[in-house]
Each structure stands twice: as structure tokens, then as C-alpha cells.
């Protein structure tokens, strides 16, 4: 459940960065939002991998690697 809460928080931050990238007028702020969005996507990818691994491990008969 903690991983899913972390995912929800990351998705909110990602949505905010996307809105800033699309609607801010200052080019420096847009670039910063784009960089933040890129970093957040990488964090979300790592987190989703952790979630999938935890879900797999919870299945009966799951192999340990």
C-alpha cells in the first residue's frame, strides 16, 4: 500500500510539471518543468517496477530470483 501511495504522489507531481510545461510563459520555467517531468517519469518507472515485483512475490508459488 505504501508503494501505491508513493505512486499516487508521484503522478500528482508529474501532472503538475506537465501543466507548468504547457502553460507557463517564462522559457526558463518551462525548461525547468520539462526537466522535472523527465526526472519524475524516471522515478515513476522505477517505482512501477518495484510495485510489479512486490505483486509478483505475493503470488503463490512465485520464484525467487
ChimeraX attribute file (.defattr): number of C-alpha atoms within 10 A of each C-alpha:
attribute: neighborCount
match mode: 1-to-1
recipient: residues
	/A:1	7
	/A:2	8
	/A:3	13
	/A:4	12
	/A:5	10
	/A:6	13
	/A:7	18
	/A:8	13
	/A:9	13
	/A:10	17
	/A:11	15
	/A:12	12
	/A:13	15
	/A:14	20
	/A:15	14
	/A:16	15
	/A:17	20
	/A:18	17
	/A:19	14
	/A:20	19
	/A:21	21
	/A:22	12
	/A:23	9
	/A:24	13
	/A:25	10
	/A:26	11
	/A:27	10
	/A:28	10
	/A:29	13
	/A:30	19
	/A:31	14
	/A:32	15
	/A:33	21
	/A:34	17
	/A:35	14
	/A:36	18
	/A:37	21
	/A:38	15
	/A:39	13
	/A:40	18
	/A:41	15
	/A:42	12
	/A:43	14
	/A:44	19
	/A:45	13
	/A:46	11
	/A:47	17
	/A:48	15
	/A:49	12
	/A:50	13
	/A:51	17
	/A:52	11
	/A:53	11
	/A:54	12
	/A:55	11
	/A:56	14
	/A:57	13
	/A:58	10
	/A:59	9
	/A:60	7
	/A:61	8
	/A:62	10
	/A:63	8
	/A:64	6
	/A:65	3
